[in-house]
Amino acid sequence: MFLEHQNKDKIEYYKKMLAAVGSLSRLFSESDNPFIQYRVAENLFCKAFDAENLSRTDCSADASKDKVGFGIKTFLENNSATMQKVAEFNGEHISFKNLEGGEKIKKVSELRNNRIETTKRIFGLERMIYHCVTRKKNKIIVYEIPMDLVDIENISNVVVNKNIISFKDGVNEYSFNVTKSTLYKRFVTSKPLLDFSVDILDDPFDSLEKFLHGEEVTLTHGEPAEGEHIFLPLYSVSSGEKIVKEKSGLNQWNAAGRPRDPNEVYIQIPSWIHKTYPGFFPARDTAFTLILPNGKEMVAKVCQDGSKALMSKHNADLGQWLLRDVLDLKEKELLTYDKLQGIGLDSVVIYKNDDGRYDIDFTKLGSYESFKNGVSESLEEEDDDIEN
């Protein structure tokens, strides 16, 4: 696994910080079980082991380091074999809602596997594991478990009990909540890597007062700002239906006219983005650096009339990354919205950094719509399709 190969000083720091956070549990609960909020667990793991924090992305990994992806989970130890949520499929439920029993489970398993494989391609990962911070009375215990694909060929013991479908695949045990479109996996935590006590403070407020005594403190509220960002769709809308046009956007390579590279694509920038966020992107045809989720860099630009297209400066670079490296399409294979829906991603988020460079990440189904609706519900609907 990962933890057993890390520097002892970093592991000791990780233990002390987990214990320190756990000691403040009475801020939130009267329980003797230490409380570790999931976002704190993710951030602390990344800080302790210099890992890349992926929590702002919508993928199967919360962190990465040395080509390993991590799902950071924190839950109560209980009987060391609890069911925990591993995936939600609210955006994809239409693809399995009319299926029954084993066929529904097969489709859900395919979606789950696609998400894991896509995450690996996006971030250049070679393997995935769960890093589990579990808690019981006055203790924290840490385990690591492989993030296995569902072995679809070996699915067995499919049992339907009202809205819950349980099944096994020869390695793991799962259950699927049909109503919530949520997949659960049984986490068997029997081989701890770390096991240490936590001294939960009886009155953490008193301790905080003593810590702050005599010091000027500036209070802030809310989560840290993530920087200016916008969402862009990887699809168009035609007659109320989401589609990927066959001769534009991510299928631009298939357009008529001049000969085109099979990797020639662009991501459309709806006109309302420029109206609402003037100056977010550089002027048309001005080159800038786009940092991919795997850390690699690409020279990009906005182009076409009205700066309606995001492209790579070297025409085929964006398509090579999107179509081949991430979506795993063969050359001249059309991208469809069904393909995007199958991996649970249909838009990207672009972050503008202070140094003039930009980060790009994938986001889950519906992210662009939520962004647009949240920014301005009063904007006039316009035809943002790009033809070329």
C-alpha positions in Angstrom: 0.0 0.0 0.0 1.1 3.6 0.5 1.4 4.5 4.2 3.8 1.8 5.1 6.4 3.3 2.7 6.3 6.8 4.0 8.8 8.7 6.0 8.5 8.0 9.8 8.5 11.7 10.6 5.6 12.4 8.2 3.7 9.5 9.7 4.3 10.8 13.2 3.1 14.3 12.2 0.0 12.8 10.6 -0.8 10.9 13.8 -0.3 13.9 16.1 -2.4 16.1 13.9 -5.2 13.6 13.7 -5.1 13.2 17.4 -5.1 17.0 17.9 -8.2 17.4 15.6 -9.9 14.5 17.4 -9.2 16.1 20.8 -11.6 18.9 19.8 -14.5 16.6 19.2 -16.6 18.0 22.0 -17.0 21.1 19.8 -19.4 19.0 17.8 -20.5 16.0 19.8 -20.7 14.5 23.3 -19.7 11.1 21.9 -16.5 9.4 23.0 -15.7 8.6 19.4 -13.3 11.2 17.9 -14.9 13.4 15.3 -12.9 14.0 12.0 -14.8 15.9 9.4 -14.2 14.4 5.9 -12.7 17.6 4.4 -10.3 17.9 7.3 -9.2 14.3 6.7 -8.5 15.0 3.0 -6.6 18.3 3.7 -4.6 16.8 6.5 -3.6 13.8 4.4 -2.4 16.0 1.6 -0.5 18.3 4.0 1.2 15.5 5.9 2.3 13.5 2.8 2.8 16.4 0.2 0.0 14.9 -1.9 -2.0 16.7 -4.6 -5.4 17.7 -3.3 -8.1 16.7 -5.8 -11.1 17.4 -3.6 -12.3 20.3 -5.8 -12.7 18.0 -8.8 -15.6 15.6 -9.4 -13.8 12.3 -9.7 -13.1 9.0 -7.8 -9.9 10.3 -6.1 -9.6 12.9 -3.4 -5.8 13.1 -3.6 -2.8 11.8 -5.6 0.9 11.2 -5.2 3.4 9.2 -7.1 0.8 8.0 -9.6 -1.4 6.6 -6.9 -5.0 7.9 -6.4 -6.6 8.0 -3.0 -10.2 7.9 -1.8 -10.0 9.5 1.6 -12.7 8.1 3.9 -13.5 8.6 7.5 -16.2 6.6 9.4 -16.9 4.9 12.7 -15.2 1.5 13.2 -18.2 -0.3 14.6 -17.8 -4.0 13.7 -14.9 -3.5 11.3 -17.1 -4.5 8.3 -19.4 -1.6 7.6 -21.1 -0.5 4.4 -19.9 2.8 3.2 -20.9 5.0 0.2 -18.5 4.9 -2.7 -20.5 6.4 -5.6 -23.7 8.3 -6.5 -25.3 8.0 -9.9 -28.1 10.6 -9.7 -27.1 12.1 -13.1 -26.9 8.7 -14.8 -30.1 7.1 -13.3 -31.9 7.3 -16.7 -29.5 4.7 -18.1 -30.5 2.0 -15.5 -33.9 3.1 -14.1 -35.9 0.7 -16.3 -33.6 -2.3 -15.7 -34.3 -4.9 -13.2 -32.2 -6.8 -10.6 -29.0 -8.2 -12.1 -29.2 -6.0 -15.3 -29.4 -2.9 -13.2 -26.4 -4.0 -11.1 -24.4 -4.8 -14.2 -25.1 -1.3 -15.6 -24.3 0.4 -12.3 -21.0 -1.6 -12.0 -20.1 -0.5 -15.5 -20.6 3.1 -14.6 -18.6 2.6 -11.4 -15.7 1.0 -13.3 -15.8 3.7 -16.0 -15.4 6.4 -13.3 -12.4 4.8 -11.8 -10.7 4.2 -15.1 -11.5 7.7 -16.3 -10.0 9.2 -13.1 -6.8 7.2 -13.7 -6.5 8.6 -17.2 -7.3 12.2 -16.3 -4.6 12.3 -13.6 -2.1 9.8 -15.0 -2.6 7.3 -12.1 -1.5 3.7 -12.1 -3.5 2.5 -9.2 -6.2 3.6 -6.7 -6.6 2.9 -3.0 -8.9 3.8 -0.2 -7.2 5.5 2.8 -9.6 5.0 5.7 -9.5 7.0 9.0 -11.8 5.1 11.3 -12.8 6.0 14.8 -14.0 4.3 17.9 -14.0 5.1 21.6 -11.0 7.4 22.3 -9.1 5.9 19.3 -8.3 6.5 15.7 -7.3 3.6 13.4 -6.0 4.0 9.9 -6.4 1.4 7.1 -5.7 1.2 3.4 -7.7 -1.0 1.0 -7.5 -1.4 -2.8 -10.1 0.5 -4.8 -11.1 -2.4 -6.9 -13.1 -2.4 -10.0 -16.3 -4.4 -9.8 -15.6 -7.8 -11.4 -18.7 -7.8 -13.6 -18.2 -11.3 -14.9 -18.2 -12.7 -11.4 -21.2 -10.9 -10.0 -23.3 -13.3 -7.9 -25.7 -13.4 -5.0 -27.9 -10.6 -6.3 -30.7 -10.1 -3.8 -33.4 -7.5 -4.2 -35.0 -6.3 -1.0 -37.4 -3.5 -1.8 -35.2 -0.5 -2.8 -31.9 -2.2 -1.9 -30.0 -4.6 -4.2 -27.1 -6.5 -2.6 -24.5 -8.4 -4.5 -21.0 -9.8 -4.5 -18.2 -10.1 -7.1 -16.0 -12.7 -5.5 -13.8 -10.0 -3.9 -16.1 -7.4 -2.4 -19.6 -7.1 -1.2 -21.8 -4.2 -2.4 -25.3 -2.9 -2.1 -27.1 -0.4 -4.3 -29.8 1.9 -3.0 -32.2 2.3 -5.9 -34.0 5.3 -4.4 -30.8 7.3 -3.8 -29.0 5.9 -6.8 -26.1 5.3 -4.4 -23.6 2.4 -4.4 -22.2 1.1 -1.1 -19.2 -1.2 -0.5 -18.4 -3.2 2.6 -15.1 -2.0 4.1 -13.5 -4.9 6.0 -11.0 -3.1 8.2 -9.0 -5.9 9.9 -5.4 -5.0 9.3 -4.6 -1.5 10.8 -1.6 0.5 9.7 -2.0 3.0 12.5 -3.8 2.6 15.8 -3.5 5.3 18.5 -5.4 6.9 21.4 -7.1 10.3 21.3 -7.5 12.4 24.5 -10.8 14.1 23.9 -10.9 17.4 25.8 -13.8 17.8 28.2 -14.0 21.5 27.4 -12.3 22.4 24.1 -13.7 26.0 24.3 -11.7 26.5 27.5 -8.6 25.2 25.8 -9.2 27.5 22.8 -9.6 30.5 25.1 -6.3 29.8 26.8 -4.6 29.3 23.4 -6.0 32.6 22.2 -5.4 34.6 25.4 -3.5 37.8 24.8 -3.4 37.3 21.0 -5.2 39.4 18.4 -7.4 37.1 16.3 -9.0 37.8 12.9 -12.1 35.7 12.4 -13.1 34.6 8.9 -16.3 32.8 7.8 -17.0 30.3 5.1 -14.7 28.1 3.1 -11.5 29.5 1.5 -12.0 31.1 -1.9 -11.0 28.9 -4.7 -10.2 31.7 -7.1 -12.1 33.1 -10.1 -13.5 30.2 -12.2 -16.1 29.4 -14.8 -17.7 26.2 -16.1 -17.9 25.2 -19.7 -20.1 22.5 -21.2 -18.7 19.6 -23.3 -22.1 19.3 -25.1 -24.8 21.4 -26.9 -28.5 21.5 -26.3 -30.9 20.8 -29.2 -34.7 20.7 -28.8 -34.1 20.4 -25.0 -31.8 17.4 -25.4 -28.1 17.3 -24.5 -26.0 16.2 -27.5 -22.4 16.3 -28.8 -22.7 17.6 -32.3 -21.3 15.4 -35.0 -19.3 18.1 -36.8 -18.4 20.7 -34.2 -17.1 21.0 -30.6 -15.4 17.8 -29.5 -16.2 16.3 -32.9 -14.8 19.2 -34.9 -12.4 16.8 -36.6 -15.4 15.4 -38.4 -16.4 18.8 -40.0 -16.7 19.2 -43.7 -14.4 21.3 -45.8 -10.6 21.2 -45.4 -8.7 18.1 -44.3 -8.6 18.0 -40.5 -6.4 16.3 -37.9 -8.4 13.5 -36.1 -7.6 15.3 -32.8 -8.9 18.7 -33.9 -11.5 19.8 -31.3 -12.6 22.8 -29.3 -14.6 23.5 -26.1 -17.4 26.0 -26.7 -17.5 29.1 -24.6 -21.1 30.3 -24.4 -21.5 34.0 -25.1 -23.0 34.7 -21.7 -19.7 33.8 -20.1 -17.9 36.7 -21.8 -20.8 39.1 -20.8 -20.8 37.9 -17.2 -17.0 37.5 -16.8 -15.4 40.1 -19.1 -11.7 39.7 -19.1 -11.7 36.2 -17.6 -9.9 34.9 -20.7 -7.2 36.8 -22.6 -8.1 38.5 -25.9 -8.8 36.4 -28.9 -5.8 34.4 -30.3 -3.6 35.4 -27.3 -1.7 32.3 -26.1 -1.9 31.3 -22.4 -0.9 28.3 -20.4 -3.5 25.7 -19.5 -2.5 23.3 -16.7 -4.1 19.8 -17.0 -5.3 17.7 -14.0 -2.2 15.5 -14.4 0.1 18.5 -14.0 1.1 18.7 -17.7 0.9 22.0 -19.4 -0.6 23.0 -22.8 -0.6 26.3 -24.7 -4.1 27.3 -25.4 -6.1 30.3 -26.8 -9.7 31.4 -27.4 -10.6 31.9 -31.0 -13.4 32.1 -33.6 -15.9 35.0 -33.9 -16.8 36.3 -30.5 -14.0 34.2 -28.9 -16.5 31.4 -28.7 -14.0 28.5 -28.8 -11.3 27.3 -26.4 -8.6 25.5 -28.4 -5.0 24.4 -28.0 -2.5 26.6 -29.9 -1.1 23.4 -31.6 -4.3 22.3 -33.1 -4.3 18.6 -32.1 -3.1 18.9 -28.5 -6.5 19.4 -26.8 -8.1 16.5 -28.8 -5.2 14.2 -28.0 -5.7 14.8 -24.3 -9.5 14.9 -24.2 -10.5 12.3 -26.8 -7.6 9.8 -26.5 -6.0 10.1 -23.1 -9.1 10.8 -21.1 -12.2 9.5 -23.0 -10.3 6.6 -24.5 -11.8 7.0 -28.0 -10.3 5.6 -31.1 -9.4 8.0 -34.0 -12.5 9.0 -36.0 -14.8 7.6 -33.3 -17.6 10.1 -32.7 -18.1 11.3 -29.1 -21.7 11.1 -27.9 -23.4 12.5 -24.9 -24.1 8.9 -23.8 -20.3 8.4 -23.5 -20.0 11.5 -21.3 -23.0 10.3 -19.2 -21.4 6.9 -18.9 -18.3 8.4 -17.1 -20.4 10.9 -15.1 -18.6 14.0 -16.5 -20.1 16.5 -19.0 -18.4 19.8 -18.3 -15.1 21.3 -17.3 -14.2 24.0 -14.8 -11.5 26.6 -15.6 -9.6 28.4 -12.8 -7.8 31.6 -13.4 -4.6 31.8 -11.4 -2.9 35.0 -10.2 0.1 34.4 -12.5 -2.1 34.5 -15.6 -2.1 30.7 -16.1 -5.3 28.6 -16.0 -6.2 25.2 -14.5 -8.7 22.9 -16.1 -10.6 20.1 -14.3 -13.5 17.8 -15.2 -16.8 18.2 -13.3 -19.8 16.0 -12.8 -23.0 15.9 -14.8 -25.1 19.0 -14.4 -22.3 21.2 -13.1 -22.5 23.7 -16.0 -26.2 24.0 -15.7 -26.0 24.6 -11.9 -23.3 27.2 -12.5 -25.3 29.1 -15.1 -28.5 29.0 -13.1 -26.6 30.1 -10.0 -24.8 33.0 -11.7 -27.7 34.6 -13.4 -31.2 33.3 -14.0 -32.2 36.5 -15.8 -29.8 36.2 -18.8 -31.6 35.8 -22.1 -31.3 32.4 -23.7 -29.1 32.6 -26.8 -28.0 30.1 -29.4 -24.4 29.4 -28.3 -23.8 26.6 -30.8 -20.6 27.1 -32.8 -20.5 26.3 -36.4 -17.3 26.1 -38.4 
